Amino acid sequence: MQNPLERNRSRANFAIITLWLILPFILLSAASYYYLVTTIYRDGGVFINPILDNMEWQKEIAFGRLIILIITGISFASWMSAAYRNLKVLQQHELSYSPSTAFVGWFIPLANLFIPPKMLSEIWKFTPDALNEKRTAAEKEKDEVSPIGAWWFFYLMAGAGTGAGIFLTSIKGWGGDVYNYKGGWIGLAGCACDLVALFTAMYMVREISRRETALYERVQQQLDSGELEFASGEEEEKRASDENAMNEEATA
């Protein structure tokens, strides 16, 4: 019998590759902010040109990073949607959303602040528990320590910090500065959060992909041995129809 689960490793690998592409932009942005806070001083406008040059650098870095983030977002959402769809197929737990929401949830304003971490938490929690996998106490304890919350916190702080850094370094008037170079410290903090979020995301994808691969192989073995059966779509519809007919007869 054909395995109803999707092989999701290639999506996971592509998501990790696109995550690596973000790293150079984080480092370039951090270097630009570091130059701003260590080289440019308050001195009656003598250093206005270097400040303006630095601002242009930040805008170019932000534009290049935006393109990579769009690619990364699509690949990450595609991987997450497939992982969520596998949980739906197993029907071991009641999930909060549909698999399609795992993809579009990233791109809906305001909803993308809580849907992605919620769905990733369910993927992290339920993937190792699928098919009643027997795990040691240490493995169960490890699963309880989810990195999702920390990743999402640093992800949001990174966006806020780097955005505030670009904005604050481009305006006059904070503390009498010609330009607000102090905003560079906020930008540096945002870059630090970005690095933590980036490597945490890579760890999450790798770990969930490892669990998915093991789950896929175990399901295939059980299907081959006849220990496990999945109903086809037509069988599921027939079963649902029969149940509805029985319920109607019982209430008649």
Number of C-alpha atoms within 10 A of each C-alpha: 11 8 16 17 20 14 17 21 18 11 20 25 18 15 25 22 14 19 21 15 15 20 16 12 21 22 16 15 26 22 13 20 30 16 16 22 16 11 12 18 19 15 10 10 12 12 15 16 10 14 23 14 11 21 19 14 16 22 13 14 17 18 13 13 19 14 12 16 17 12 16 21 18 17 22 25 23 21 24 27 23 21 28 26 19 23 21 17 12 15 12 14 12 9 15 11 15 13 21 15 19 27 23 17 21 20 16 12 8 10 12 14 15 12 20 21 18 16 24 23 15 18 21 24 17 18 22 21 17 18 15 9 11 11 11 9 9 9 11 14 11 10 16 11 11 15 17 20 14 13 21 18 14 22 21 15 19 25 16 16 25 29 15 17 25 22 15 20 25 17 14 13 10 14 10 10 16 19 23 23 26 19 23 26 20 22 28 24 18 26 27 20 22 25 18 16 23 21 16 19 22 17 14 19 22 17 13 22 22 15 15 24 15 13 20 17 14 14 20 18 14 13 17 14 10 10 9 13 13 14 10 10 9 9 11 12 12 12 13 12 12 12 12 12 11 12 11 10 9 8 6 6
